[in-house]
C-alpha cells in the first residue's frame, strides 16, 4: 500500500474521533438531545464541600416542630380515637363501628391513615392503635361550649376535650407509659371523631381529668375531625375515608407541629395545591420541606456550578419521592440563609394512590428562606415571579406549575431557566428537563 492510499484512512479516523468527542458526556446533555437522558443520582452527590454547620442549619427543624430527636417525637406513636356526640344534635354515624375505625386508621396495606404516614416517611413513621373508645355523649350542645369562648368556636373550649376524655372508657393508665400520671405528646395522639360531615381542627390544650385510676394531666394537641353524618344519603360508603385529606392535615398539626400554609382557603398560599398543609381537600403528600424538617430525609446539597471544583453543570437523576427519599438542595455559598429544594413528584408513583389529588407530575422546586422559616413552590409558568409574591388560588390554572419537558423537543427543555431569590437575586440555572416519570433528569 502506498502513502497516498494511507492518508485518506488517517483523515477519516481523525474525523470519527472528533465527531465522537463532540457528543455529550454521560452526565451532560448535548445540543442533539431533547433532554438529559442520564445523570448523577441525587442520592450520591458529593457535598463534602458544604460546611457541616450549614447542613446542620438546613436540616434543623423550625421552632414548634416535633421532629426526630425531640423528646415528644415517637416513631411508633399510639393514637387514641374517641367518637363523640353532643347532647341532642348530631347523632353519631352508627355505621362507624370500632372495626371500621380500626380498618381506616391502623390496618396496613389497605391505604389507611397508618399507611399514609408510613409512605410519606419511607417506613420511618408508623402510628399504631393506642385505644379505640366507645362513643361518648356530652352533657350539652355546641352552643353551650361556644358561648364561653370569645371566638364562638366550641372546639377552642378546652372543657370539651376534658369532658370527652373523662367520659370515655380509655385505659389512661395503660397509655401512661412511664406511670407519672401525665399523658405527654410522646405517649399518645388523642383524636375526637364527630359525625358532622364537614370539619376538622387541632387545638393545643392542657387539661386535667379525673378517672377511676386517679388524676391525669394531658398535655396534648387534641385533633378533631368528622365522619359522615348519620343522615347522609351516602352513609356506608367511605364514611371516614372521604375525609382523609383533612384527617392527615390535622394529625400532622398534632403529631409534628406543622403549620397551615393556605392563605385564605385550601390551595391558596405559597405552596398551593402541591402541599397537604396548604390544601387538605384532596389527597397528596407532605412537602419535601416538611419531610426534611421532621427528619425523614437529609437531601444532598449541590452548590452552584461556579462554586464546584470543575465549575461545570451536570445532569442529575431524580427518583420519585413517593417511593425513594431522594431530593437535592441547591445552595449558594454566598447566600447561606436561602436555598432551593428539588424533588420528583410522580402521581402514579404513590403505591397507595395518596397523590391522586396532585395536579401534575414533574420536578417540584421549592424556595426556602431560613430567616423566617418560609417555603414557596416556584411557579414554572413564570419564574420571574419572586417566591414571596407567589400566591396560588383554588381557581388558578394548576398545570405547568412544576417543571418537565412537555413538548418532546428542544424548544422547551433547552430553555435556560434562572431561579432567582426574593432578596439577594441569587441565581441557579436549570435546563434540559426530561418528561415526567418515575425517574426524571435535569441539568443544574
C-alpha positions in Angstrom: 0.0 0.0 0.0 1.4 3.5 -0.9 1.4 6.5 1.4 -1.2 8.2 -0.9 -3.6 5.4 0.0 -3.0 5.7 3.7 -3.6 9.4 4.1 -7.4 9.3 3.5 -7.8 6.5 6.0 -6.0 8.5 8.7 -8.0 11.6 7.9 -11.3 9.7 8.2 -10.2 8.2 11.5 -9.4 11.7 12.9 -12.9 12.9 11.8 -14.5 10.0 13.6 -12.6 10.7 16.8 -13.6 14.4 16.6 -17.2 13.5 15.9 -17.2 11.1 18.9 -15.6 13.7 21.2 -18.3 16.3 20.3 -21.0 14.1 21.8 -22.2 14.7 25.4 -20.5 13.2 28.4 -22.7 10.8 30.3 -23.5 13.4 32.9 -24.2 16.3 30.4 -26.8 17.0 27.8 -25.6 17.7 24.3 -27.4 20.1 21.9 -28.6 17.0 20.0 -30.5 15.7 23.0 -34.1 16.7 23.7 -33.4 16.4 27.4 -31.0 14.8 29.8 -31.3 11.0 29.4 -29.0 10.0 32.2 -27.1 11.6 35.1 -25.7 11.5 38.6 -28.2 10.1 41.0 -29.1 12.8 43.6 -28.6 10.2 46.3 -24.9 10.1 45.5 -24.0 13.7 45.1 -20.7 14.6 46.8 -21.5 17.5 49.0 -18.3 17.4 51.1 -17.6 21.0 50.1 -20.6 22.2 52.1 -19.7 23.1 55.7 -21.2 20.8 58.3 -22.6 23.9 60.1 -24.6 24.8 57.0 -26.0 21.3 56.8 -27.0 21.3 60.4 -28.8 24.6 59.9 -30.6 23.4 56.8 -31.7 20.1 58.4 -32.7 21.6 61.8 -36.5 21.8 62.4 -38.1 25.2 62.9 -39.4 26.2 66.3 -42.6 24.4 67.2 -41.8 21.3 65.1 -41.9 17.9 66.8 -39.1 16.2 64.8 -36.7 13.3 65.2 -34.6 14.0 68.3 -37.4 16.0 70.0 -38.5 14.3 73.3 -42.1 14.4 72.1 -41.3 12.6 68.8 -42.4 9.0 68.8 -41.9 7.0 65.5 -44.5 4.4 66.7 -46.9 6.8 68.3 -50.1 5.3 69.9 -53.2 7.0 68.6 -56.4 7.2 70.6 -59.7 7.6 68.8 -62.8 8.7 70.8 -66.1 9.0 68.9 -68.4 11.6 70.5 -71.7 13.4 70.0 -73.4 16.3 71.6 -76.5 16.1 73.9 -79.3 16.4 71.3 -77.7 17.3 68.0 -75.5 15.5 65.5 -76.2 11.8 66.4 -73.2 9.6 65.7 -73.0 7.6 62.5 -73.9 4.1 63.5 -72.0 2.6 60.5 -68.7 3.8 62.0 -68.0 0.9 64.3 -64.8 0.0 66.1 -63.9 -2.3 63.3 -64.4 0.4 60.7 -62.3 2.8 62.7 -59.6 0.2 63.1 -59.5 -0.6 59.4 -59.4 3.1 58.4 -56.7 4.1 60.9 -54.5 1.2 61.7 -54.8 -1.7 59.2 -51.7 -1.9 57.0 -51.5 -2.4 53.2 -55.0 -1.0 52.5 -54.4 2.7 52.2 -55.1 3.6 55.8 -54.0 6.6 57.9 -51.1 4.5 59.1 -50.2 3.6 55.5 -50.2 7.3 54.7 -47.6 8.2 57.2 -45.5 5.1 56.5 -45.4 6.1 52.8 -44.6 9.7 53.5 -41.7 8.8 55.9 -40.4 5.9 53.7 -41.3 3.5 56.5 -39.8 5.5 59.3 -43.1 6.6 61.0 -45.8 4.1 61.9 -48.7 5.1 64.2 -50.5 2.2 65.9 -53.7 1.6 67.8 -53.5 3.1 71.3 -57.2 2.8 72.1 -60.5 3.0 70.3 -63.1 4.2 72.8 -66.8 3.6 73.0 -68.9 6.5 71.9 -69.1 9.5 74.3 -72.2 11.7 74.7 -71.6 15.1 76.1 -74.0 16.9 78.5 -74.5 19.9 76.4 -74.9 21.0 72.8 -72.3 23.1 70.8 -73.8 26.4 71.6 -73.2 25.9 75.3 -69.5 25.3 74.8 -69.2 28.1 72.2 -70.8 30.7 74.5 -67.8 30.9 76.8 -65.2 31.2 74.0 -64.6 34.7 72.6 -64.3 33.4 69.0 -67.6 31.4 69.4 -65.8 28.3 68.3 -66.6 25.4 70.6 -63.5 23.4 69.5 -61.5 26.1 71.3 -63.1 25.5 74.6 -60.8 23.0 76.5 -63.7 21.9 78.6 -64.9 19.9 75.5 -61.7 17.9 75.4 -61.7 17.5 79.2 -65.3 16.1 79.2 -64.7 13.8 76.3 -61.6 12.3 77.9 -63.2 12.0 81.3 -66.4 10.4 79.9 -64.5 7.9 77.7 -63.5 4.3 78.6 -59.9 4.9 77.5 -57.4 3.0 79.7 -55.4 6.0 80.6 -53.2 4.0 83.0 -52.2 1.8 80.1 -51.5 4.9 77.9 -49.3 6.4 80.6 -46.2 4.5 79.7 -43.9 6.0 82.4 -46.7 6.0 85.1 -46.2 9.6 86.0 -49.9 10.5 85.6 -49.1 12.8 82.7 -50.1 11.9 79.2 -47.5 13.6 77.1 -47.3 14.1 73.3 -44.7 11.3 73.2 -47.2 8.9 74.7 -50.3 9.5 72.6 -52.1 11.5 69.9 -55.7 12.0 71.0 -58.3 12.3 68.3 -62.0 13.1 68.7 -64.4 12.0 65.9 -67.7 13.7 65.4 -70.3 12.7 62.8 -70.8 16.2 61.4 -69.5 15.7 57.9 -67.6 18.8 57.2 -64.9 19.9 59.6 -61.5 19.4 61.3 -59.4 21.2 63.8 -56.3 20.9 66.0 -56.4 22.6 69.4 -53.5 22.6 71.8 -54.6 22.4 75.4 -53.5 21.1 78.8 -56.3 19.6 80.8 -56.6 17.5 83.9 -59.1 14.7 84.1 -60.4 12.6 86.9 -60.6 8.9 86.3 -61.0 5.7 88.4 -57.3 5.3 88.2 -56.7 8.8 89.5 -56.0 12.2 88.1 -54.2 12.6 84.8 -52.7 15.7 83.3 -53.0 15.6 79.5 -50.5 17.8 77.6 -51.6 17.5 74.0 -52.8 18.9 70.8 -56.3 17.5 70.5 -57.3 16.6 67.0 -61.0 17.0 65.9 -62.3 15.6 62.7 -65.5 14.3 61.2 -67.0 11.2 59.7 -70.2 11.3 57.6 -73.4 12.3 59.3 -75.8 9.6 60.3 -78.4 11.1 57.9 -76.0 11.3 55.0 -77.6 9.5 52.0 -74.2 8.1 51.1 -73.6 6.7 54.6 -72.0 3.3 54.4 -69.6 4.4 51.6 -66.2 5.7 52.7 -67.7 7.1 55.9 -64.2 8.1 57.2 -62.1 7.8 54.0 -63.9 10.7 52.3 -62.3 13.0 54.9 -58.7 11.6 54.8 -57.2 14.8 53.5 -58.5 16.8 56.5 -57.5 14.0 58.9 -53.9 13.8 57.6 -53.7 17.6 57.7 -55.0 17.9 61.3 -52.9 14.9 62.6 -49.8 16.5 61.0 -50.5 19.6 63.1 -50.9 17.5 66.2 -48.1 15.0 65.8 -45.4 17.2 64.2 -46.5 20.8 64.8 -46.7 21.6 61.1 -48.2 25.0 60.2 -51.1 25.9 58.0 -49.8 27.2 54.6 -53.0 28.2 52.9 -53.6 32.0 52.7 -57.4 32.1 52.8 -58.7 28.7 51.7 -57.5 25.3 50.6 -55.0 25.6 47.8 -54.1 29.2 48.3 -50.8 30.4 49.7 -47.2 29.9 48.6 -47.3 26.1 48.3 -50.7 25.9 46.6 -52.1 22.5 45.6 -48.9 20.7 46.0 -48.7 20.5 49.8 -51.1 18.9 52.2 -50.6 21.7 54.7 -51.9 24.2 52.1 -54.6 22.0 50.5 -56.4 19.4 52.7 -59.3 18.9 50.4 -57.5 16.4 48.2 -55.0 13.6 48.6 -51.4 14.5 48.4 -48.1 14.0 50.3 -46.5 16.4 52.7 -43.9 18.7 51.1 -40.3 17.6 50.9 -39.5 20.6 53.1 -41.6 19.2 55.9 -40.3 15.7 55.4 -36.8 17.1 55.8 -37.5 19.2 58.8 -39.3 16.3 60.6 -36.0 14.3 60.0 -37.1 11.6 57.5 -34.7 12.8 54.7 -31.4 14.7 54.5 -31.0 15.7 50.9 -27.5 16.1 49.5 -26.5 19.7 48.9 -25.4 20.9 45.4 -23.6 24.2 45.2 -24.0 26.4 42.1 -21.8 25.4 39.1 -19.3 28.3 39.6 -18.5 27.1 43.1 -17.9 23.4 42.2 -14.4 22.0 41.7 -14.9 21.5 38.0 -17.2 24.6 37.6 -19.4 22.6 35.3 -23.2 22.0 35.2 -24.2 18.3 35.1 -27.3 16.2 34.6 -28.8 14.6 37.7 -31.3 11.9 38.0 -34.3 12.1 40.4 -36.1 9.0 41.6 -39.7 9.9 42.5 -40.0 10.8 46.2 -43.2 8.8 46.7 -41.0 5.7 46.9 -37.4 7.0 47.4 -36.0 9.5 49.8 -34.3 11.4 47.0 -34.1 15.1 46.6 -31.4 17.8 46.3 -30.8 21.2 47.8 -29.4 23.9 45.5 -27.2 26.1 47.6 -25.1 29.2 47.0 -22.2 29.7 49.4 -22.7 33.4 49.2 -26.3 33.3 50.4 -26.3 30.7 53.2 -29.8 31.5 54.5 -31.7 30.6 51.4 -31.8 27.6 49.1 -33.9 25.6 46.6 -35.1 22.1 47.1 -35.8 19.9 44.1 -37.9 16.6 44.1 -39.6 14.5 41.5 -43.3 14.3 42.3 -44.9 11.5 40.3 -48.6 10.9 40.8 -48.6 7.2 39.7 -45.6 6.6 42.0 -47.6 6.5 45.2 -48.1 2.8 46.0 -51.4 3.6 47.8 -52.6 6.3 45.5 -52.0 9.0 48.1 -51.0 11.5 45.4 -54.2 11.3 43.4 -55.1 14.9 44.2 -51.7 16.2 43.0 -52.4 18.5 39.9 -49.5 17.2 37.8 -46.2 15.3 37.9 -42.8 16.7 37.4 -39.9 18.4 39.2 -41.2 20.4 42.1 -38.8 23.2 43.0 -39.2 24.9 46.4 -37.6 28.0 47.6 -36.8 28.3 51.3 -35.9 31.3 53.3 -34.4 30.1 56.6 -34.6 33.6 58.2 -38.4 33.3 58.5 -38.9 29.6 58.0 -40.8 30.2 54.8 -41.2 27.8 51.9 -42.7 28.6 48.5 -43.2 26.5 45.4 -41.5 28.0 42.4 -44.1 28.6 39.6 -42.8 27.1 36.4 -45.2 29.2 34.4 -43.4 32.4 35.4 -40.1 32.0 37.1 -39.6 35.8 37.1 -42.1 35.9 40.0 -40.1 36.1 43.2 -41.3 33.5 45.6 -42.5 36.0 48.1 -45.0 37.3 45.6 -46.5 33.9 44.6 -50.0 33.3 45.8 -51.9 30.4 44.3 -55.6 30.1 44.5 -58.1 27.3 44.1 -59.3 28.8 40.8 -55.8 29.2 39.3 -54.6 27.0 36.5 -52.8 24.4 38.5 -50.9 23.0 35.5 -47.5 23.9 34.1 -46.6 24.9 37.7 -43.9 22.3 38.1 -41.0 21.6 35.7 -40.9 19.0 33.0 -40.4 18.7 29.2 -43.9 18.9 27.7 -43.2 19.2 24.0 -40.8 16.3 23.3 -38.5 18.8 21.6 -35.6 21.0 22.5 -37.7 24.2 22.3 -38.7 24.0 25.9 -36.3 21.6 27.6 -33.3 23.6 26.4 -34.5 26.9 27.5 -32.1 28.0 30.3 -34.2 28.9 33.3 -32.7 31.0 36.1 -34.2 30.7 39.6 -33.9 34.0 41.4 -34.3 34.5 45.1 -36.6 37.2 46.5 -33.9 39.0 48.5 -30.4 38.7 47.1 -31.1 37.8 43.5 -29.1 34.6 43.9 -29.4 32.6 40.7 -29.4 28.9 39.9 -29.7 27.6 36.3 -31.8 24.7 35.2 -32.0 23.2 31.7 -32.7 20.0 29.7 -35.5 18.8 32.0 -36.9 15.4 30.9 -40.6 14.5 30.7 -42.3 13.3 33.9 -41.7 9.7 35.0 -40.6 7.5 37.9 -37.1 8.9 37.2 -36.5 12.4 35.9 -33.4 14.2 34.7 -32.3 17.8 34.6 -29.1 19.7 34.3 -28.1 22.0 37.1 
